[in-house]
Amino acid sequence: MPGKTFTRDWFTKHIPNWMRWLRRFEHQPVHALEIGSYEGRSACWMLDNVLTHPESRLACIDPFQAADGRLARFLANTEEYGFRCRLERAPSSLVLRRSGHPLYSIVYVDGDHRTSMALEDLILVWPLLATGGVLIIDDCDGRGGRDRRPLTAANAFMDCYEGQFARLRGGETPGQIALEKVPKEEPA
């Protein structure tokens, strides 16, 4: 991405899957949510390639607690998008509990990697995801310490919400799970 400063790239390998999963939202007035923004690489990509309608918006949540320059790089990298990209600099568990969120068509969860916190993020975003919307869960490659496994959180979430989503298949890049929210079946 010309004119942007990034020090790491964990995202580019997932672009073919994201295009497959998110193409239908191009040129549509949709809201997207990103939990965990790092330097803004995925945010910039979404704004350039998916959230292309002038009324589309991206809300980013990241506490940016480390004093390592990530916040400054995120702000510089996303500056050109103006009001289309809004940052909430706070823990996701606090932001997601507030009322007034729109229904999101796209939710990308790449925040706190502790298993319990990743599960909390998934549970809190689910009511905010529109039917037909896509939830992408990152870092589901099974790596991480005993208490830092987003895959364990994703599996627990999918067990609890079985029947409320369809799993979207991807290509050759492991590590992400994408779920499409389907209409909830009411008990007979």
C-alpha positions in Angstrom: 0.0 0.0 0.0 1.8 3.1 -1.2 2.3 5.9 1.2 1.7 3.7 4.3 4.2 2.5 6.9 3.9 -1.0 8.2 6.5 -3.0 10.2 4.8 -6.4 10.0 2.6 -8.3 7.6 0.4 -11.0 9.0 -2.5 -10.0 6.7 -1.6 -10.1 3.0 -1.7 -13.9 2.8 -5.4 -13.8 3.7 -6.5 -11.4 1.0 -7.6 -14.1 -1.5 -10.0 -15.5 1.2 -11.2 -12.1 2.2 -12.0 -11.3 -1.4 -14.0 -14.5 -1.6 -15.8 -13.9 1.7 -16.4 -10.2 1.5 -16.8 -9.4 -2.2 -20.6 -9.2 -1.9 -20.3 -6.1 0.4 -18.4 -4.0 -2.2 -20.2 -0.9 -3.3 -22.8 -1.5 -0.5 -23.4 1.0 2.4 -22.2 -1.3 5.2 -20.7 -1.0 8.6 -17.7 -3.1 9.6 -16.0 -3.7 12.9 -12.3 -4.6 13.6 -11.1 -5.7 17.0 -7.4 -5.4 17.1 -5.9 -3.0 14.5 -2.2 -3.0 15.1 -0.9 -0.6 12.4 -4.0 -0.6 10.3 -3.0 -2.9 7.4 -6.3 -4.8 7.4 -8.3 -1.7 8.0 -6.8 0.1 5.0 -7.3 -2.9 2.8 -11.0 -3.2 3.8 -11.5 0.6 3.2 -9.8 0.4 -0.2 -11.3 -2.9 -1.4 -14.6 -3.7 0.3 -15.9 -0.7 2.1 -16.0 1.3 -1.1 -19.5 2.9 -0.9 -19.3 6.5 0.4 -21.6 5.6 3.3 -19.6 2.6 4.4 -17.9 2.9 7.8 -15.2 1.0 9.7 -15.1 1.1 13.5 -11.7 -0.1 15.0 -11.2 -1.0 18.6 -7.7 -1.3 20.0 -6.4 0.0 23.4 -2.9 0.6 21.9 -1.3 0.1 25.3 2.3 -0.5 24.2 4.4 2.6 23.6 6.0 1.2 20.5 4.8 3.5 17.8 1.9 1.4 16.6 -0.8 4.0 17.5 1.1 6.7 15.5 1.5 4.4 12.5 -2.2 3.4 12.7 -3.3 7.0 12.8 -1.0 8.0 9.9 -2.0 5.0 7.8 -5.7 5.6 8.2 -5.7 9.4 8.1 -6.8 9.6 4.5 -10.1 7.9 5.2 -11.2 10.6 7.6 -14.6 9.9 9.3 -15.0 6.6 7.4 -12.6 5.0 9.9 -13.2 5.6 13.6 -10.9 4.4 16.4 -12.1 3.5 19.9 -8.9 3.4 22.0 -10.2 1.1 24.8 -10.5 -2.6 25.6 -13.1 -4.3 23.4 -14.8 -5.7 26.4 -15.8 -2.2 27.5 -16.6 -0.8 24.1 -18.8 -3.7 23.0 -20.9 -3.5 26.1 -22.0 0.0 25.3 -25.3 0.5 23.5 -25.7 2.4 20.2 -23.7 0.1 17.9 -25.0 -0.3 14.3 -25.5 -3.7 12.9 -22.3 -4.7 11.3 -22.0 -6.6 8.0 -18.4 -7.5 8.7 -16.7 -8.2 12.0 -13.0 -9.1 12.2 -11.7 -10.3 15.6 -8.0 -10.1 16.1 -7.8 -8.6 19.5 -6.7 -10.0 22.8 -5.4 -13.5 22.2 -6.0 -14.9 25.7 -8.6 -17.6 25.2 -11.1 -16.2 27.7 -10.9 -12.7 26.2 -11.2 -14.0 22.6 -14.3 -15.9 23.6 -15.7 -12.8 25.3 -15.1 -10.8 22.1 -16.9 -13.4 20.0 -19.9 -13.6 22.3 -20.2 -9.8 22.5 -20.0 -9.2 18.8 -22.5 -11.9 17.7 -25.6 -9.8 18.5 -24.1 -6.9 16.7 -23.5 -8.9 13.5 -26.4 -8.6 10.9 -28.0 -11.8 9.5 -26.0 -12.5 6.4 -22.9 -10.8 7.9 -19.5 -12.3 8.1 -17.4 -12.9 11.2 -13.7 -13.5 10.7 -11.7 -14.9 13.6 -7.9 -14.6 13.3 -5.1 -16.6 14.8 -6.9 -20.0 14.7 -3.9 -21.9 13.8 -3.7 -23.7 17.2 -0.4 -22.1 18.2 0.0 -20.1 21.4 0.5 -20.8 25.0 -2.0 -22.7 27.1 -4.1 -19.6 27.8 -3.5 -17.9 24.5 -5.4 -19.9 21.9 -8.1 -18.1 19.9 -8.8 -21.4 18.2 -10.0 -22.9 21.5 -12.3 -19.8 21.9 -13.5 -20.1 18.3 -14.4 -23.8 18.8 -16.2 -23.1 22.1 -18.1 -20.3 20.4 -19.1 -22.5 17.4 -20.3 -25.3 19.8 -22.5 -22.8 21.7 -23.9 -21.1 18.6 -24.3 -24.1 16.4 -27.1 -23.7 13.9 -26.7 -19.9 13.8 -23.9 -19.7 11.2 -22.6 -21.3 8.1 -18.8 -21.8 8.0 -17.3 -20.2 4.9 -14.5 -22.1 3.3 -11.2 -20.5 2.3 -8.2 -21.3 0.3 -4.7 -22.4 1.2 -4.0 -20.1 4.1 -4.7 -21.6 7.5 -5.2 -19.5 10.6 -8.6 -17.8 10.0 -12.2 -19.0 10.4 -15.0 -17.2 8.7 -18.7 -17.6 9.7 -21.8 -16.2 8.0 -24.6 -15.5 10.3 -27.8 -17.3 9.3 -31.4 -16.7 10.5 -31.8 -18.1 13.9 -34.1 -21.1 14.0 -36.9 -20.7 16.5 -37.7 -23.7 18.7 -40.9 -25.6 17.6 
